[in-house]
Amino acid sequence: MTRRRPAQARDGLAPRRPAAFTVVDGLDAAAQLDVRRFEQARLAPGAVAKALKSWRQQVRLAGRSPTDTTPFGCPCCCDGGHGRTELELALHALPRRSARQLRALVEPLDHIFLSRTLHDPHMPEDLPWWDRRC
């Protein structure tokens, strides 16, 4: 039996696509791998980077009303799913070293969000802190 050339064998195969992987700026290579493993196990590929980007946008919008007539606007009305929940999942599921690096990116945003918003006493106490702010 004759052997087929490698190019002929590859012609019958479906093209290989690289797995979708989004880099989280500010994390080293080991933390990127931990994030990737976490996303494969519990979320979708690129979910942590997307959540961080969404949280940054939400923090930027926090405290601004669409009409600028009041000093505080409701952050939940501006964007909807702001990604902080996914970040919290990652912070608790990642190994310590990787979680520490991600926390270093998230905590400054949290402080800005807290400084621009107020606690809403009418929200249920079982919600996470970021969902009880307006």
Salt bridges, closest charged atoms under 4 A:
ASP28 OD2 - ARG97 NH2 2.91
ASP34 OD1 - ARG37 NH1 2.86
GLU88 OE1 - ARG84 NH1 2.67
GLU88 OE2 - HIS92 NE2 2.79
ASP110 OD2 - ARG84 NH2 2.78
GLU125 OE1 - ARG132 NH1 2.91
ASP131 OD1 - HIS82 NE2 3.29
